[in-house]
């Protein structure tokens, strides 16, 4: 699944991700908000989920 959050600003990309992502699912998050990387890092740390940066505005997120 791909979640397109391009043009959205903090905190919307992380909120939308948390709403859409199901357990044991992977989502490609597209976001050009400069706060996405630090927000995603904090969210992953707090929730125990993982992500990998695929490019400048693309992240593969997995909910455990």
PDB file of N, CA, C and O in Angstrom:
ATOM      1  N   UNK A   1       0.845  -1.166   0.000  1.00  0.00           N
ATOM      2  CA  UNK A   1       0.000   0.000   0.000  1.00  0.00           C
ATOM      3  C   UNK A   1       0.898   1.239   0.000  1.00  0.00           C
ATOM      4  O   UNK A   1       1.989   1.222   0.570  1.00  0.00           O
ATOM      5  N   UNK A   2       0.441   2.289  -0.629  1.00  0.00           N
ATOM      6  CA  UNK A   2       1.154   3.553  -0.671  1.00  0.00           C
ATOM      7  C   UNK A   2       0.278   4.628  -0.049  1.00  0.00           C
ATOM      8  O   UNK A   2      -0.906   4.738  -0.370  1.00  0.00           O
ATOM      9  N   UNK A   3       0.858   5.416   0.835  1.00  0.00           N
ATOM     10  CA  UNK A   3       0.153   6.511   1.489  1.00  0.00           C
ATOM     11  C   UNK A   3       0.800   7.813   1.032  1.00  0.00           C
ATOM     12  O   UNK A   3       1.932   8.115   1.411  1.00  0.00           O
ATOM     13  N   UNK A   4       0.088   8.574   0.225  1.00  0.00           N
ATOM     14  CA  UNK A   4       0.621   9.810  -0.345  1.00  0.00           C
ATOM     15  C   UNK A   4       0.260  10.980   0.550  1.00  0.00           C
ATOM     16  O   UNK A   4      -0.892  11.412   0.588  1.00  0.00           O
ATOM     17  N   UNK A   5       1.250  11.492   1.270  1.00  0.00           N
ATOM     18  CA  UNK A   5       1.064  12.652   2.146  1.00  0.00           C
ATOM     19  C   UNK A   5       1.867  13.849   1.648  1.00  0.00           C
ATOM     20  O   UNK A   5       2.169  14.763   2.415  1.00  0.00           O
ATOM     21  N   UNK A   6       2.211  13.843   0.363  1.00  0.00           N
ATOM     22  CA  UNK A   6       2.951  14.961  -0.222  1.00  0.00           C
ATOM     23  C   UNK A   6       2.119  16.232  -0.080  1.00  0.00           C
ATOM     24  O   UNK A   6       0.923  16.238  -0.372  1.00  0.00           O
ATOM     25  N   UNK A   7       2.761  17.301   0.368  1.00  0.00           N
ATOM     26  CA  UNK A   7       2.083  18.580   0.546  1.00  0.00           C
ATOM     27  C   UNK A   7       1.458  18.753   1.925  1.00  0.00           C
ATOM     28  O   UNK A   7       1.064  19.865   2.274  1.00  0.00           O
ATOM     29  N   UNK A   8       1.356  17.703   2.708  1.00  0.00           N
ATOM     30  CA  UNK A   8       0.800  17.798   4.060  1.00  0.00           C
ATOM     31  C   UNK A   8       1.902  18.188   5.033  1.00  0.00           C
ATOM     32  O   UNK A   8       3.060  17.814   4.853  1.00  0.00           O
ATOM     33  N   UNK A   9       1.545  18.924   6.042  1.00  0.00           N
ATOM     34  CA  UNK A   9       2.509  19.370   7.035  1.00  0.00           C
ATOM     35  C   UNK A   9       2.248  18.701   8.376  1.00  0.00           C
ATOM     36  O   UNK A   9       1.155  18.206   8.656  1.00  0.00           O
ATOM     37  N   UNK A  10       3.288  18.706   9.187  1.00  0.00           N
ATOM     38  CA  UNK A  10       3.288  18.120  10.519  1.00  0.00           C
ATOM     39  C   UNK A  10       2.068  18.616  11.298  1.00  0.00           C
ATOM     40  O   UNK A  10       1.771  19.811  11.295  1.00  0.00           O
ATOM     41  N   UNK A  11       1.388  17.730  11.942  1.00  0.00           N
ATOM     42  CA  UNK A  11       1.638  16.314  12.191  1.00  0.00           C
ATOM     43  C   UNK A  11       0.837  15.378  11.285  1.00  0.00           C
ATOM     44  O   UNK A  11       0.784  14.176  11.544  1.00  0.00           O
ATOM     45  N   UNK A  12       0.219  15.902  10.235  1.00  0.00           N
ATOM     46  CA  UNK A  12      -0.695  15.092   9.413  1.00  0.00           C
ATOM     47  C   UNK A  12      -0.091  13.814   8.825  1.00  0.00           C
ATOM     48  O   UNK A  12      -0.763  12.784   8.867  1.00  0.00           O
ATOM     49  N   UNK A  13       1.137  13.809   8.278  1.00  0.00           N
ATOM     50  CA  UNK A  13       1.651  12.551   7.726  1.00  0.00           C
ATOM     51  C   UNK A  13       1.711  11.415   8.751  1.00  0.00           C
ATOM     52  O   UNK A  13       1.375  10.276   8.427  1.00  0.00           O
ATOM     53  N   UNK A  14       2.133  11.712   9.978  1.00  0.00           N
ATOM     54  CA  UNK A  14       2.226  10.672  11.002  1.00  0.00           C
ATOM     55  C   UNK A  14       0.840  10.261  11.481  1.00  0.00           C
ATOM     56  O   UNK A  14       0.601   9.080  11.735  1.00  0.00           O
ATOM     57  N   UNK A  15      -0.066  11.206  11.607  1.00  0.00           N
ATOM     58  CA  UNK A  15      -1.441  10.880  12.009  1.00  0.00           C
ATOM     59  C   UNK A  15      -2.085   9.973  10.976  1.00  0.00           C
ATOM     60  O   UNK A  15      -2.680   8.954  11.326  1.00  0.00           O
ATOM     61  N   UNK A  16      -1.971  10.338   9.699  1.00  0.00           N
ATOM     62  CA  UNK A  16      -2.551   9.509   8.629  1.00  0.00           C
ATOM     63  C   UNK A  16      -1.920   8.119   8.613  1.00  0.00           C
ATOM     64  O   UNK A  16      -2.617   7.119   8.438  1.00  0.00           O
ATOM     65  N   UNK A  17      -0.603   8.057   8.795  1.00  0.00           N
ATOM     66  CA  UNK A  17       0.088   6.768   8.840  1.00  0.00           C
ATOM     67  C   UNK A  17      -0.453   5.912   9.974  1.00  0.00           C
ATOM     68  O   UNK A  17      -0.778   4.743   9.765  1.00  0.00           O
ATOM     69  N   UNK A  18      -0.552   6.473  11.159  1.00  0.00           N
ATOM     70  CA  UNK A  18      -1.036   5.720  12.315  1.00  0.00           C
ATOM     71  C   UNK A  18      -2.468   5.235  12.105  1.00  0.00           C
ATOM     72  O   UNK A  18      -2.823   4.152  12.569  1.00  0.00           O
ATOM     73  N   UNK A  19      -3.288   6.012  11.421  1.00  0.00           N
ATOM     74  CA  UNK A  19      -4.676   5.624  11.156  1.00  0.00           C
ATOM     75  C   UNK A  19      -4.778   4.509  10.123  1.00  0.00           C
ATOM     76  O   UNK A  19      -5.663   3.658  10.220  1.00  0.00           O
ATOM     77  N   UNK A  20      -3.894   4.499   9.144  1.00  0.00           N
ATOM     78  CA  UNK A  20      -3.983   3.571   8.016  1.00  0.00           C
ATOM     79  C   UNK A  20      -3.250   2.252   8.228  1.00  0.00           C
ATOM     80  O   UNK A  20      -3.674   1.218   7.711  1.00  0.00           O
ATOM     81  N   UNK A  21      -2.168   2.280   8.973  1.00  0.00           N
ATOM     82  CA  UNK A  21      -1.269   1.134   9.070  1.00  0.00           C
ATOM     83  C   UNK A  21      -1.832   0.067  10.003  1.00  0.00           C
ATOM     84  O   UNK A  21      -2.115   0.337  11.170  1.00  0.00           O
ATOM     85  N   UNK A  22      -1.990  -1.126   9.486  1.00  0.00           N
ATOM     86  CA  UNK A  22      -2.499  -2.263  10.261  1.00  0.00           C
ATOM     87  C   UNK A  22      -1.334  -3.130  10.735  1.00  0.00           C
ATOM     88  O   UNK A  22      -0.226  -3.038  10.205  1.00  0.00           O
ATOM     89  N   UNK A  23      -1.589  -3.963  11.726  1.00  0.00           N
ATOM     90  CA  UNK A  23      -0.568  -4.860  12.268  1.00  0.00           C
ATOM     91  C   UNK A  23      -0.046  -5.782  11.174  1.00  0.00           C
ATOM     92  O   UNK A  23      -0.815  -6.300  10.364  1.00  0.00           O
ATOM     93  N   UNK A  24       1.272  -5.982  11.157  1.00  0.00           N
ATOM     94  CA  UNK A  24       1.973  -6.818  10.177  1.00  0.00           C
ATOM     95  C   UNK A  24       1.802  -6.326   8.746  1.00  0.00           C
ATOM     96  O   UNK A  24       1.818  -7.124   7.809  1.00  0.00           O
ATOM     97  N   UNK A  25       1.640  -5.042   8.575  1.00  0.00           N
ATOM     98  CA  UNK A  25       1.470  -4.460   7.246  1.00  0.00           C
ATOM     99  C   UNK A  25       2.641  -3.531   6.948  1.00  0.00           C
ATOM    100  O   UNK A  25       3.217  -2.927   7.853  1.00  0.00           O
ATOM    101  N   UNK A  26       2.982  -3.428   5.676  1.00  0.00           N
ATOM    102  CA  UNK A  26       3.992  -2.476   5.215  1.00  0.00           C
ATOM    103  C   UNK A  26       3.324  -1.409   4.361  1.00  0.00           C
ATOM    104  O   UNK A  26       2.436  -1.703   3.560  1.00  0.00           O
ATOM    105  N   UNK A  27       3.759  -0.175   4.542  1.00  0.00           N
ATOM    106  CA  UNK A  27       3.224   0.945   3.783  1.00  0.00           C
ATOM    107  C   UNK A  27       4.390   1.792   3.288  1.00  0.00           C
ATOM    108  O   UNK A  27       5.342   2.046   4.025  1.00  0.00           O
ATOM    109  N   UNK A  28       4.307   2.219   2.052  1.00  0.00           N
ATOM    110  CA  UNK A  28       5.259   3.200   1.544  1.00  0.00           C
ATOM    111  C   UNK A  28       4.651   4.567   1.794  1.00  0.00           C
ATOM    112  O   UNK A  28       3.617   4.913   1.222  1.00  0.00           O
ATOM    113  N   UNK A  29       5.300   5.340   2.651  1.00  0.00           N
ATOM    114  CA  UNK A  29       4.846   6.682   2.988  1.00  0.00           C
ATOM    115  C   UNK A  29       5.587   7.691   2.121  1.00  0.00           C
ATOM    116  O   UNK A  29       6.818   7.715   2.098  1.00  0.00           O
ATOM    117  N   UNK A  30       4.841   8.515   1.418  1.00  0.00           N
ATOM    118  CA  UNK A  30       5.409   9.607   0.635  1.00  0.00           C
ATOM    119  C   UNK A  30       5.109  10.903   1.364  1.00  0.00           C
ATOM    120  O   UNK A  30       3.944  11.240   1.574  1.00  0.00           O
ATOM    121  N   UNK A  31       6.142  11.631   1.751  1.00  0.00           N
ATOM    122  CA  UNK A  31       5.949  12.882   2.477  1.00  0.00           C
ATOM    123  C   UNK A  31       7.133  13.804   2.225  1.00  0.00           C
ATOM    124  O   UNK A  31       8.289  13.395   2.336  1.00  0.00           O
ATOM    125  N   UNK A  32       6.830  15.057   1.883  1.00  0.00           N
ATOM    126  CA  UNK A  32       7.879  16.040   1.649  1.00  0.00           C
ATOM    127  C   UNK A  32       7.983  17.063   2.779  1.00  0.00           C
ATOM    128  O   UNK A  32       8.680  18.068   2.642  1.00  0.00           O
ATOM    129  N   UNK A  33       7.300  16.815   3.882  1.00  0.00           N
ATOM    130  CA  UNK A  33       7.392  17.685   5.050  1.00  0.00           C
ATOM    131  C   UNK A  33       8.755  17.491   5.706  1.00  0.00           C
ATOM    132  O   UNK A  33       9.127  16.349   5.977  1.00  0.00           O
ATOM    133  N   UNK A  34       9.516  18.549   5.973  1.00  0.00           N
ATOM    134  CA  UNK A  34      10.842  18.396   6.583  1.00  0.00           C
ATOM    135  C   UNK A  34      10.804  17.743   7.966  1.00  0.00           C
ATOM    136  O   UNK A  34      11.815  17.210   8.423  1.00  0.00           O
ATOM    137  N   UNK A  35       9.659  17.777   8.632  1.00  0.00           N
ATOM    138  CA  UNK A  35       9.537  17.182   9.965  1.00  0.00           C
ATOM    139  C   UNK A  35       9.252  15.680   9.914  1.00  0.00           C
ATOM    140  O   UNK A  35       9.229  15.030  10.958  1.00  0.00           O
ATOM    141  N   UNK A  36       9.038  15.120   8.731  1.00  0.00           N
ATOM    142  CA  UNK A  36       8.663  13.711   8.642  1.00  0.00           C
ATOM    143  C   UNK A  36       9.716  12.780   9.218  1.00  0.00           C
ATOM    144  O   UNK A  36       9.382  11.886   9.996  1.00  0.00           O
ATOM    145  N   UNK A  37      10.967  12.965   8.861  1.00  0.00           N
ATOM    146  CA  UNK A  37      12.004  12.052   9.351  1.00  0.00           C
ATOM    147  C   UNK A  37      12.110  12.076  10.876  1.00  0.00           C
ATOM    148  O   UNK A  37      12.081  11.006  11.484  1.00  0.00           O
ATOM    149  N   UNK A  38      12.233  13.245  11.533  1.00  0.00           N
ATOM    150  CA  UNK A  38      12.279  13.208  12.997  1.00  0.00           C
ATOM    151  C   UNK A  38      10.981  12.708  13.626  1.00  0.00           C
ATOM    152  O   UNK A  38      11.015  12.008  14.639  1.00  0.00           O
ATOM    153  N   UNK A  39       9.835  13.061  13.033  1.00  0.00           N
ATOM    154  CA  UNK A  39       8.557  12.575  13.561  1.00  0.00           C
ATOM    155  C   UNK A  39       8.437  11.065  13.415  1.00  0.00           C
ATOM    156  O   UNK A  39       7.996  10.379  14.337  1.00  0.00           O
ATOM    157  N   UNK A  40       8.825  10.556  12.273  1.00  0.00           N
ATOM    158  CA  UNK A  40       8.756   9.120  12.015  1.00  0.00           C
ATOM    159  C   UNK A  40       9.712   8.362  12.930  1.00  0.00           C
ATOM    160  O   UNK A  40       9.383   7.280  13.416  1.00  0.00           O
ATOM    161  N   UNK A  41      10.881   8.922  13.163  1.00  0.00           N
ATOM    162  CA  UNK A  41      11.850   8.304  14.071  1.00  0.00           C
ATOM    163  C   UNK A  41      11.280   8.209  15.485  1.00  0.00           C
ATOM    164  O   UNK A  41      11.382   7.164  16.128  1.00  0.00           O
ATOM    165  N   UNK A  42      10.685   9.288  15.964  1.00  0.00           N
ATOM    166  CA  UNK A  42      10.086   9.295  17.305  1.00  0.00           C
ATOM    167  C   UNK A  42       8.898   8.339  17.371  1.00  0.00           C
ATOM    168  O   UNK A  42       8.755   7.599  18.344  1.00  0.00           O
ATOM    169  N   UNK A  43       8.051   8.349  16.352  1.00  0.00           N
ATOM    170  CA  UNK A  43       6.886   7.461  16.323  1.00  0.00           C
ATOM    171  C   UNK A  43       7.319   6.001  16.350  1.00  0.00           C
ATOM    172  O   UNK A  43       6.745   5.198  17.085  1.00  0.00           O
ATOM    173  N   UNK A  44       8.322   5.654  15.559  1.00  0.00           N
ATOM    174  CA  UNK A  44       8.809   4.268  15.519  1.00  0.00           C
ATOM    175  C   UNK A  44       9.386   3.860  16.871  1.00  0.00           C
ATOM    176  O   UNK A  44       9.153   2.745  17.338  1.00  0.00           O
ATOM    177  N   UNK A  45      10.132   4.758  17.494  1.00  0.00           N
ATOM    178  CA  UNK A  45      10.714   4.459  18.806  1.00  0.00           C
ATOM    179  C   UNK A  45       9.615   4.253  19.857  1.00  0.00           C
ATOM    180  O   UNK A  45       9.703   3.335  20.672  1.00  0.00           O
ATOM    181  N   UNK A  46       8.599   5.090  19.841  1.00  0.00           N
ATOM    182  CA  UNK A  46       7.527   5.009  20.846  1.00  0.00           C
ATOM    183  C   UNK A  46       6.595   3.824  20.629  1.00  0.00           C
ATOM    184  O   UNK A  46       6.033   3.297  21.589  1.00  0.00           O
ATOM    185  N   UNK A  47       6.423   3.397  19.381  1.00  0.00           N
ATOM    186  CA  UNK A  47       5.463   2.329  19.081  1.00  0.00           C
ATOM    187  C   UNK A  47       6.120   0.977  18.843  1.00  0.00           C
ATOM    188  O   UNK A  47       5.431  -0.043  18.807  1.00  0.00           O
ATOM    189  N   UNK A  48       7.452   0.949  18.679  1.00  0.00           N
ATOM    190  CA  UNK A  48       8.138  -0.309  18.405  1.00  0.00           C
ATOM    191  C   UNK A  48       8.051  -0.744  16.953  1.00  0.00           C
ATOM    192  O   UNK A  48       8.409  -1.874  16.623  1.00  0.00           O
ATOM    193  N   UNK A  49       7.578   0.140  16.081  1.00  0.00           N
ATOM    194  CA  UNK A  49       7.492  -0.161  14.659  1.00  0.00           C
ATOM    195  C   UNK A  49       8.798   0.229  13.975  1.00  0.00           C
ATOM    196  O   UNK A  49       9.658   0.857  14.593  1.00  0.00           O
ATOM    197  N   UNK A  50       8.951  -0.138  12.708  1.00  0.00           N
ATOM    198  CA  UNK A  50      10.190   0.127  11.995  1.00  0.00           C
ATOM    199  C   UNK A  50       9.924   0.875  10.697  1.00  0.00           C
ATOM    200  O   UNK A  50       8.819   0.852  10.155  1.00  0.00           O
ATOM    201  N   UNK A  51      10.980   1.543  10.212  1.00  0.00           N
ATOM    202  CA  UNK A  51      10.889   2.181   8.901  1.00  0.00           C
ATOM    203  C   UNK A  51      12.274   2.236   8.283  1.00  0.00           C
ATOM    204  O   UNK A  51      13.291   2.173   8.974  1.00  0.00           O
ATOM    205  N   UNK A  52      12.285   2.354   6.971  1.00  0.00           N
ATOM    206  CA  UNK A  52      13.510   2.505   6.203  1.00  0.00           C
ATOM    207  C   UNK A  52      13.292   3.634   5.212  1.00  0.00           C
ATOM    208  O   UNK A  52      12.275   3.673   4.519  1.00  0.00           O
ATOM    209  N   UNK A  53      14.251   4.557   5.144  1.00  0.00           N
ATOM    210  CA  UNK A  53      14.165   5.616   4.143  1.00  0.00           C
ATOM    211  C   UNK A  53      14.501   5.015   2.783  1.00  0.00           C
ATOM    212  O   UNK A  53      15.547   4.388   2.612  1.00  0.00           O
ATOM    213  N   UNK A  54      13.607   5.212   1.820  1.00  0.00           N
ATOM    214  CA  UNK A  54      13.813   4.699   0.468  1.00  0.00           C
ATOM    215  C   UNK A  54      14.383   5.775  -0.447  1.00  0.00           C
ATOM    216  O   UNK A  54      15.019   5.478  -1.459  1.00  0.00           O
ATOM    217  N   UNK A  55      14.150   7.005  -0.083  1.00  0.00           N
ATOM    218  CA  UNK A  55      14.604   8.144  -0.878  1.00  0.00           C
ATOM    219  C   UNK A  55      14.347   9.403  -0.080  1.00  0.00           C
ATOM    220  O   UNK A  55      14.025   9.342   1.107  1.00  0.00           O
ATOM    221  N   UNK A  56      14.487  10.537  -0.728  1.00  0.00           N
ATOM    222  CA  UNK A  56      14.352  11.809  -0.022  1.00  0.00           C
ATOM    223  C   UNK A  56      12.960  12.012   0.573  1.00  0.00           C
ATOM    224  O   UNK A  56      12.827  12.593   1.650  1.00  0.00           O
ATOM    225  N   UNK A  57      11.937  11.546  -0.108  1.00  0.00           N
ATOM    226  CA  UNK A  57      10.557  11.757   0.350  1.00  0.00           C
ATOM    227  C   UNK A  57       9.769  10.451   0.421  1.00  0.00           C
ATOM    228  O   UNK A  57       8.543  10.462   0.308  1.00  0.00           O
ATOM    229  N   UNK A  58      10.452   9.343   0.604  1.00  0.00           N
ATOM    230  CA  UNK A  58       9.803   8.035   0.566  1.00  0.00           C
ATOM    231  C   UNK A  58      10.347   7.146   1.690  1.00  0.00           C
ATOM    232  O   UNK A  58      11.557   7.042   1.890  1.00  0.00           O
ATOM    233  N   UNK A  59       9.422   6.508   2.417  1.00  0.00           N
ATOM    234  CA  UNK A  59       9.781   5.668   3.555  1.00  0.00           C
ATOM    235  C   UNK A  59       8.966   4.390   3.515  1.00  0.00           C
ATOM    236  O   UNK A  59       7.767   4.418   3.238  1.00  0.00           O
ATOM    237  N   UNK A  60       9.618   3.266   3.793  1.00  0.00           N
ATOM    238  CA  UNK A  60       8.913   1.995   3.927  1.00  0.00           C
ATOM    239  C   UNK A  60       8.700   1.770   5.415  1.00  0.00           C
ATOM    240  O   UNK A  60       9.661   1.660   6.177  1.00  0.00           O
ATOM    241  N   UNK A  61       7.444   1.702   5.824  1.00  0.00           N
ATOM    242  CA  UNK A  61       7.090   1.594   7.238  1.00  0.00           C
ATOM    243  C   UNK A  61       6.433   0.254   7.482  1.00  0.00           C
ATOM    244  O   UNK A  61       5.562  -0.161   6.717  1.00  0.00           O
ATOM    245  N   UNK A  62       6.846  -0.436   8.552  1.00  0.00           N
ATOM    246  CA  UNK A  62       6.248  -1.723   8.900  1.00  0.00           C
ATOM    247  C   UNK A  62       5.737  -1.654  10.326  1.00  0.00           C
ATOM    248  O   UNK A  62       6.457  -1.279  11.251  1.00  0.00           O
ATOM    249  N   UNK A  63       4.489  -2.022  10.478  1.00  0.00           N
ATOM    250  CA  UNK A  63       3.890  -2.080  11.809  1.00  0.00           C
ATOM    251  C   UNK A  63       3.993  -3.504  12.316  1.00  0.00           C
ATOM    252  O   UNK A  63       3.538  -4.440  11.659  1.00  0.00           O
ATOM    253  N   UNK A  64       4.583  -3.665  13.470  1.00  0.00           N
ATOM    254  CA  UNK A  64       4.776  -4.988  14.067  1.00  0.00           C
ATOM    255  C   UNK A  64       3.616  -5.376  14.950  1.00  0.00           C
ATOM    256  O   UNK A  64       3.617  -6.461  15.531  1.00  0.00           O
TER     257      UNK A  64
END
